[in-house]
Amino acid sequence: MAQPNLIKIGIAGDTQELSAFGRVYVQRWEDGLTREDRAASGKLRKDVIARKRNFSISFDLADQDTVDRFNELFEIDDELILEVTHLTSTKTYTVLMSPFEQERLLAVWGGMWSGLSVEFREV
């Protein structure tokens, strides 16, 4: 049985679990490829050719290891594998990572960070 609320990210063959502590996961649909034109009658038509997902993973409070992991993933500059486990099933997505921001709260013991938010777009 799959473990609920599990999210893994990494390259193919090397995905690592993200801490669930303070994590917020949001999945949105985006109209990827669209074509919009007016018909001869003047009516506006929109053709959606493909829809893709956007994923947002944010942490209210993150440790230095989490920030280091996202920095390593960003430096790969290639497609990543995102595995999301819901109640009983696991979905796997191929994604690209966007630049992210974080704010340092404490610089002791490796550091604590707040406002860490990372965006991924489905390929």
Secondary structure, DSSP 8 states (H G I E B T S, - for coil): ---TTEEEEEETTEEEE---TTEEEEEEEEEEEEEEEE-TTS-EEEEEEEEEEEEEEEEEEEEHHHHHHHHHHHHH-S-EEEEEE-SS-EEEEEEEE---EEEEEE-STT-EEEEEEEEEEE-
